[in-house]
Amino acid sequence: MSPEDNVKLEEFLKPTRIVVVATVDRTGMPHLTPNWYVFSDGKLHISTTKERMKYINLARDNRMSACVYSGTTAPEYASITGHVEISDDDSIWPITRTIVERHLPADRVEGRMAILRTENRVVISLTPDNVIFRVMSETTRTAED
C-alpha cells in the first residue's frame, strides 16, 4: 500500500464506525462479522476471543478482508485486504482499551474492560496489502445518499 493510500485510509477510518471483516471458513466460504476497531501504526486492529469463529478461521488461514463504510447508503467506503497477525499476550490490553474508548462513553469503559479481562482475548491486526476506496463527490450524490 502506498504512503498516500495509508494517509487516505487513516483519515477515512478516524470517525467511529463499524468494520465488517471477512475470513475464510473451513469449507472455503466467507464468514462475515461486524466489529469495533482502531486504525493505528498502519494496521486495522480488532479485539475478539479465541472462541469466536473469526479467530478460529484466522488461526488456520490468516487472510482477511474488511469493509468500512459511511452513512446508511454507503456513499463512501474502504475495502481492505491483507494478512493478519494475532497477539494474545499482555500487549493486547492498550489496543483493546483504545478500541473500547472509541465506541463507548467514558463512564462505561472501565466496566467493559473488567469484563473483557476475564475473557480469552486476542487482538487481530490486519496489515493492508490492498485498499479500494469509493468516494462519491457531492455532484454525483443523489438525495438518497
Protein Blocks (a to p, Z undefined) as FASTA:
>chain_A
ZZklmmmmmmmmmpccddddddddfkopacddddddddeehiacddddfkbmklmmmmmo
mcdcddddehjkopaccdddddddddfbfklmmmmmmmmmmmpcfklmmmmmmmmmmpcc
dddddddfbdcdddddfklpcfkZZ
